[in-house]
């Protein structure tokens, strides 16, 4: 999916868990838990929610006050799964869960 060199995302760890899915437009997408700590059932629920919210697609962003749009810029947020807080990075058709 996402090439590490191009995306700037950390490399996948040996214990990363990957759950595959399909967008509402039929494109393959996935969620990657790079921490290896989140239950697969929670990952599936989060993946389904991201698909429902139509989060998987190349997005264009204009930085606040900027005059240009950067297509495919990563979207970042925080997500709480269970009692733990993680960093969520969405880039095109992949969502990544990373620790802080």
Secondary structure, 3 states (H helix, E strand, C coil): CCCHHHHCCCCCCCCCEEEEEECCCCCEEEEEECCCCCCHHHHHHHHHHHHHCCCCCCCEEECCCCCCEEECCCEEEEEEECCEEEEEEEECCEEEEECC
